[in-house]
Amino acid sequence: YKIKVNGTVINFTMLNRFDFTSERKRSSIIIRDSLGQIKMYMKGADSVILKKINAFSQQKLYAKTNEHVDKFAKEGLRTLCYSMKFLTAEEYKEFNAKYSQLQEQYLSDKSKIKEIEELISTLENNMILLGVTALEDMLQDNVKASIKDFIDANINVWMLTGDKLDTAESIGYSCRLLTEDTEVFKIKEKDKENIKIILEEIR
Protein backbone atom coordinates (compact mmCIF):
# COMPACT_ATOMS: atom_id res chain seq x y z
CA TYR A 1 0.00 0.00 0.00
CA LYS A 2 1.03 3.61 -0.57
CA ILE A 3 0.01 6.82 1.17
CA LYS A 4 1.15 10.40 0.59
CA VAL A 5 2.21 12.43 3.65
CA ASN A 6 3.12 16.09 3.06
CA GLY A 7 3.90 15.27 -0.56
CA THR A 8 6.06 12.24 0.25
CA VAL A 9 4.89 8.78 -0.83
CA ILE A 10 5.29 6.19 1.94
CA ASN A 11 5.06 2.45 1.31
CA PHE A 12 3.78 0.02 3.91
CA THR A 13 2.55 -3.56 4.21
CA MET A 14 -0.65 -4.40 6.06
CA LEU A 15 -0.01 -7.47 8.21
CA ASN A 16 -3.37 -7.85 9.96
CA ARG A 17 -6.75 -6.15 10.02
CA PHE A 18 -9.32 -6.52 12.80
CA ASP A 19 -12.67 -5.15 11.68
CA PHE A 20 -15.16 -3.01 13.55
CA THR A 21 -18.13 -4.75 15.16
CA SER A 22 -20.93 -3.36 17.32
CA GLU A 23 -19.49 -5.34 20.23
CA ARG A 24 -15.85 -4.29 19.74
CA LYS A 25 -16.73 -0.66 18.90
CA ARG A 26 -13.31 -0.32 17.31
CA SER A 27 -11.18 -1.51 14.41
CA SER A 28 -7.42 -1.87 14.15
CA ILE A 29 -4.67 -2.77 11.72
CA ILE A 30 -1.06 -3.87 12.07
CA ILE A 31 1.36 -2.58 9.44
CA ARG A 32 5.07 -2.75 8.63
CA ASP A 33 6.49 0.48 7.20
CA SER A 34 9.30 0.93 4.70
CA LEU A 35 11.86 1.00 7.54
CA GLY A 36 10.66 -2.32 8.88
CA GLN A 37 8.95 -0.81 11.94
CA ILE A 38 5.78 -2.64 12.99
CA LYS A 39 2.90 -0.51 14.24
CA MET A 40 -0.69 -1.02 15.32
CA TYR A 41 -3.28 1.69 14.63
CA MET A 42 -6.73 1.67 16.20
CA LYS A 43 -9.85 3.83 15.82
CA GLY A 44 -13.25 3.65 17.45
CA ALA A 45 -15.62 4.91 20.10
CA ASP A 46 -14.10 7.09 22.82
CA SER A 47 -15.66 4.78 25.45
CA VAL A 48 -13.30 2.04 24.23
CA ILE A 49 -10.24 3.82 22.87
CA LEU A 50 -9.72 6.00 25.95
CA LYS A 51 -9.72 2.92 28.18
CA LYS A 52 -6.89 1.33 26.23
CA ILE A 53 -4.30 4.12 26.27
CA ASN A 54 -0.93 4.08 28.03
CA ALA A 55 0.05 5.96 31.20
CA PHE A 56 1.60 8.91 29.34
CA SER A 57 -1.55 9.44 27.26
CA GLN A 58 -3.68 9.08 30.36
CA GLN A 59 -1.72 11.76 32.22
CA LYS A 60 -0.98 14.23 29.41
CA LEU A 61 -3.64 13.80 26.72
CA TYR A 62 -6.78 12.20 28.16
CA ALA A 63 -8.39 15.22 29.83
CA LYS A 64 -8.09 17.56 26.84
CA THR A 65 -9.18 14.89 24.36
CA ASN A 66 -12.19 13.96 26.48
CA GLU A 67 -13.08 17.67 26.66
CA HIS A 68 -12.99 17.84 22.85
CA VAL A 69 -15.13 14.70 22.53
CA ASP A 70 -17.80 16.17 24.82
CA LYS A 71 -17.72 19.50 22.97
CA PHE A 72 -18.13 17.82 19.57
CA ALA A 73 -20.91 15.56 20.87
CA LYS A 74 -22.90 18.55 22.15
CA GLU A 75 -22.65 20.05 18.66
CA GLY A 76 -24.19 16.88 17.22
CA LEU A 77 -20.98 15.71 15.52
CA ARG A 78 -20.00 12.05 15.21
CA THR A 79 -16.66 11.39 16.85
CA LEU A 80 -13.90 8.81 16.50
CA CYS A 81 -10.80 8.49 18.66
CA TYR A 82 -7.47 7.27 17.29
CA SER A 83 -4.46 5.58 18.90
CA MET A 84 -1.37 3.59 17.96
CA LYS A 85 1.51 1.59 19.38
CA PHE A 86 4.88 0.23 18.26
CA LEU A 87 5.47 -3.52 18.24
CA THR A 88 8.83 -5.23 18.32
CA ALA A 89 9.46 -7.99 15.82
CA GLU A 90 9.41 -10.49 18.70
CA GLU A 91 6.07 -9.20 20.05
CA TYR A 92 4.46 -9.43 16.63
CA LYS A 93 5.93 -12.86 15.88
CA GLU A 94 4.57 -14.24 19.17
CA PHE A 95 1.15 -12.68 18.61
CA ASN A 96 0.85 -13.77 14.99
CA ALA A 97 1.84 -17.35 15.80
CA LYS A 98 -0.95 -17.61 18.39
CA TYR A 99 -3.40 -15.78 16.13
CA SER A 100 -2.68 -18.00 13.12
CA GLN A 101 -3.01 -21.13 15.26
CA LEU A 102 -6.38 -20.02 16.64
CA GLN A 103 -7.58 -19.03 13.16
CA GLU A 104 -6.78 -22.54 11.93
CA GLN A 105 -8.53 -24.15 14.91
CA TYR A 106 -11.55 -21.92 14.35
CA LEU A 107 -12.21 -23.60 11.01
CA SER A 108 -13.32 -26.75 12.85
CA ASP A 109 -14.20 -25.28 16.25
CA LYS A 110 -16.26 -22.08 16.15
CA SER A 111 -15.96 -21.67 19.93
CA LYS A 112 -12.38 -20.51 19.34
CA ILE A 113 -13.74 -17.12 18.31
CA LYS A 114 -13.79 -16.08 21.97
CA GLU A 115 -10.07 -16.86 22.35
CA ILE A 116 -9.33 -15.00 19.13
CA GLU A 117 -11.18 -11.92 20.36
CA GLU A 118 -9.43 -12.04 23.73
CA LEU A 119 -6.03 -12.34 22.04
CA ILE A 120 -6.71 -9.33 19.81
CA SER A 121 -8.10 -7.30 22.72
CA THR A 122 -4.99 -8.05 24.79
CA LEU A 123 -2.76 -6.66 22.04
CA GLU A 124 -5.00 -3.59 21.68
CA ASN A 125 -3.76 -2.14 24.96
CA ASN A 126 -1.18 0.37 26.19
CA MET A 127 -1.84 2.54 23.14
CA ILE A 128 -0.60 6.06 22.42
CA LEU A 129 -3.54 8.45 22.06
CA LEU A 130 -3.39 10.31 18.75
CA GLY A 131 -6.53 12.43 18.96
CA VAL A 132 -10.17 12.66 17.98
CA THR A 133 -12.01 13.57 14.79
CA ALA A 134 -15.51 14.99 14.42
CA LEU A 135 -17.80 14.64 11.41
CA GLU A 136 -21.10 16.34 10.66
CA ASP A 137 -23.77 13.78 9.80
CA MET A 138 -26.10 15.62 7.44
CA LEU A 139 -29.82 14.87 7.57
CA GLN A 140 -31.43 13.49 4.43
CA ASP A 141 -33.96 15.62 2.57
CA ASN A 142 -37.41 16.02 4.13
CA VAL A 143 -36.47 14.28 7.40
CA LYS A 144 -37.85 17.09 9.56
CA ALA A 145 -41.12 17.29 7.61
CA SER A 146 -41.57 13.51 7.63
CA ILE A 147 -41.03 13.22 11.38
CA LYS A 148 -43.43 16.12 11.98
CA ASP A 149 -46.09 14.33 9.91
CA PHE A 150 -45.64 11.17 11.99
CA ILE A 151 -45.92 13.07 15.25
CA ASP A 152 -48.94 15.08 14.03
CA ALA A 153 -50.59 11.73 13.21
CA ASN A 154 -49.94 10.54 16.80
CA ILE A 155 -47.45 7.92 15.59
CA ASN A 156 -44.71 7.14 18.09
CA VAL A 157 -41.23 7.71 16.67
CA TRP A 158 -38.09 6.09 18.14
CA MET A 159 -34.51 6.94 17.33
CA LEU A 160 -32.05 4.07 17.86
CA THR A 161 -28.38 5.06 17.91
CA GLY A 162 -25.03 4.05 19.27
CA ASP A 163 -23.93 7.67 19.57
CA LYS A 164 -23.05 9.44 22.80
CA LEU A 165 -26.04 10.80 24.72
CA ASP A 166 -25.18 14.42 23.89
CA THR A 167 -24.81 13.60 20.19
CA ALA A 168 -28.11 11.74 20.12
CA GLU A 169 -29.88 14.60 21.89
CA SER A 170 -28.44 17.19 19.52
CA ILE A 171 -29.48 15.17 16.45
CA GLY A 172 -32.92 14.69 18.03
CA TYR A 173 -33.37 18.46 18.11
CA SER A 174 -31.93 19.01 14.61
CA CYS A 175 -34.39 16.55 13.04
CA ARG A 176 -37.24 17.95 15.17
CA LEU A 177 -37.88 14.66 16.94
CA LEU A 178 -37.26 16.70 20.08
CA THR A 179 -38.52 20.25 20.61
CA GLU A 180 -38.13 22.90 23.28
CA ASP A 181 -41.29 21.49 24.92
CA THR A 182 -39.94 17.91 25.06
CA GLU A 183 -39.08 16.57 28.50
CA VAL A 184 -35.74 14.73 28.08
CA PHE A 185 -34.58 11.94 30.39
CA LYS A 186 -30.99 10.67 30.18
CA ILE A 187 -30.49 7.11 31.43
CA LYS A 188 -26.91 5.83 31.64
CA GLU A 189 -27.69 2.72 33.67
CA LYS A 190 -26.54 -0.58 32.07
CA ASP A 191 -28.42 -2.97 34.37
CA LYS A 192 -31.68 -4.02 32.67
CA GLU A 193 -33.58 -4.40 35.91
CA ASN A 194 -32.61 -0.91 37.05
CA ILE A 195 -33.68 0.49 33.68
CA LYS A 196 -37.10 -1.13 34.09
CA ILE A 197 -37.46 0.50 37.51
CA ILE A 198 -36.43 3.91 36.16
CA LEU A 199 -38.85 3.67 33.23
CA GLU A 200 -41.70 2.73 35.54
CA GLU A 201 -40.95 5.79 37.69
CA ILE A 202 -40.94 8.01 34.59
CA ARG A 203 -44.32 6.65 33.50
C-alpha positions in Angstrom: 0.0 0.0 0.0 1.0 3.6 -0.6 0.0 6.8 1.2 1.2 10.4 0.6 2.2 12.4 3.6 3.1 16.1 3.1 3.9 15.3 -0.6 6.1 12.2 0.2 4.9 8.8 -0.8 5.3 6.2 1.9 5.1 2.5 1.3 3.8 0.0 3.9 2.6 -3.6 4.2 -0.6 -4.4 6.1 0.0 -7.5 8.2 -3.4 -7.9 10.0 -6.7 -6.2 10.0 -9.3 -6.5 12.8 -12.7 -5.1 11.7 -15.2 -3.0 13.5 -18.1 -4.7 15.2 -20.9 -3.4 17.3 -19.5 -5.3 20.2 -15.8 -4.3 19.7 -16.7 -0.7 18.9 -13.3 -0.3 17.3 -11.2 -1.5 14.4 -7.4 -1.9 14.1 -4.7 -2.8 11.7 -1.1 -3.9 12.1 1.4 -2.6 9.4 5.1 -2.7 8.6 6.5 0.5 7.2 9.3 0.9 4.7 11.9 1.0 7.5 10.7 -2.3 8.9 8.9 -0.8 11.9 5.8 -2.6 13.0 2.9 -0.5 14.2 -0.7 -1.0 15.3 -3.3 1.7 14.6 -6.7 1.7 16.2 -9.8 3.8 15.8 -13.2 3.7 17.5 -15.6 4.9 20.1 -14.1 7.1 22.8 -15.7 4.8 25.5 -13.3 2.0 24.2 -10.2 3.8 22.9 -9.7 6.0 26.0 -9.7 2.9 28.2 -6.9 1.3 26.2 -4.3 4.1 26.3 -0.9 4.1 28.0 0.0 6.0 31.2 1.6 8.9 29.3 -1.5 9.4 27.3 -3.7 9.1 30.4 -1.7 11.8 32.2 -1.0 14.2 29.4 -3.6 13.8 26.7 -6.8 12.2 28.2 -8.4 15.2 29.8 -8.1 17.6 26.8 -9.2 14.9 24.4 -12.2 14.0 26.5 -13.1 17.7 26.7 -13.0 17.8 22.9 -15.1 14.7 22.5 -17.8 16.2 24.8 -17.7 19.5 23.0 -18.1 17.8 19.6 -20.9 15.6 20.9 -22.9 18.6 22.1 -22.6 20.0 18.7 -24.2 16.9 17.2 -21.0 15.7 15.5 -20.0 12.0 15.2 -16.7 11.4 16.8 -13.9 8.8 16.5 -10.8 8.5 18.7 -7.5 7.3 17.3 -4.5 5.6 18.9 -1.4 3.6 18.0 1.5 1.6 19.4 4.9 0.2 18.3 5.5 -3.5 18.2 8.8 -5.2 18.3 9.5 -8.0 15.8 9.4 -10.5 18.7 6.1 -9.2 20.0 4.5 -9.4 16.6 5.9 -12.9 15.9 4.6 -14.2 19.2 1.1 -12.7 18.6 0.9 -13.8 15.0 1.8 -17.3 15.8 -1.0 -17.6 18.4 -3.4 -15.8 16.1 -2.7 -18.0 13.1 -3.0 -21.1 15.3 -6.4 -20.0 16.6 -7.6 -19.0 13.2 -6.8 -22.5 11.9 -8.5 -24.2 14.9 -11.5 -21.9 14.4 -12.2 -23.6 11.0 -13.3 -26.7 12.8 -14.2 -25.3 16.3 -16.3 -22.1 16.2 -16.0 -21.7 19.9 -12.4 -20.5 19.3 -13.7 -17.1 18.3 -13.8 -16.1 22.0 -10.1 -16.9 22.4 -9.3 -15.0 19.1 -11.2 -11.9 20.4 -9.4 -12.0 23.7 -6.0 -12.3 22.0 -6.7 -9.3 19.8 -8.1 -7.3 22.7 -5.0 -8.0 24.8 -2.8 -6.7 22.0 -5.0 -3.6 21.7 -3.8 -2.1 25.0 -1.2 0.4 26.2 -1.8 2.5 23.1 -0.6 6.1 22.4 -3.5 8.4 22.1 -3.4 10.3 18.8 -6.5 12.4 19.0 -10.2 12.7 18.0 -12.0 13.6 14.8 -15.5 15.0 14.4 -17.8 14.6 11.4 -21.1 16.3 10.7 -23.8 13.8 9.8 -26.1 15.6 7.4 -29.8 14.9 7.6 -31.4 13.5 4.4 -34.0 15.6 2.6 -37.4 16.0 4.1 -36.5 14.3 7.4 -37.9 17.1 9.6 -41.1 17.3 7.6 -41.6 13.5 7.6 -41.0 13.2 11.4 -43.4 16.1 12.0 -46.1 14.3 9.9 -45.6 11.2 12.0 -45.9 13.1 15.2 -48.9 15.1 14.0 -50.6 11.7 13.2 -49.9 10.5 16.8 -47.5 7.9 15.6 -44.7 7.1 18.1 -41.2 7.7 16.7 -38.1 6.1 18.1 -34.5 6.9 17.3 -32.0 4.1 17.9 -28.4 5.1 17.9 -25.0 4.0 19.3 -23.9 7.7 19.6 -23.0 9.4 22.8 -26.0 10.8 24.7 -25.2 14.4 23.9 -24.8 13.6 20.2 -28.1 11.7 20.1 -29.9 14.6 21.9 -28.4 17.2 19.5 -29.5 15.2 16.5 -32.9 14.7 18.0 -33.4 18.5 18.1 -31.9 19.0 14.6 -34.4 16.5 13.0 -37.2 17.9 15.2 -37.9 14.7 16.9 -37.3 16.7 20.1 -38.5 20.3 20.6 -38.1 22.9 23.3 -41.3 21.5 24.9 -39.9 17.9 25.1 -39.1 16.6 28.5 -35.7 14.7 28.1 -34.6 11.9 30.4 -31.0 10.7 30.2 -30.5 7.1 31.4 -26.9 5.8 31.6 -27.7 2.7 33.7 -26.5 -0.6 32.1 -28.4 -3.0 34.4 -31.7 -4.0 32.7 -33.6 -4.4 35.9 -32.6 -0.9 37.0 -33.7 0.5 33.7 -37.1 -1.1 34.1 -37.5 0.5 37.5 -36.4 3.9 36.2 -38.9 3.7 33.2 -41.7 2.7 35.5 -41.0 5.8 37.7 -40.9 8.0 34.6 -44.3 6.7 33.5 
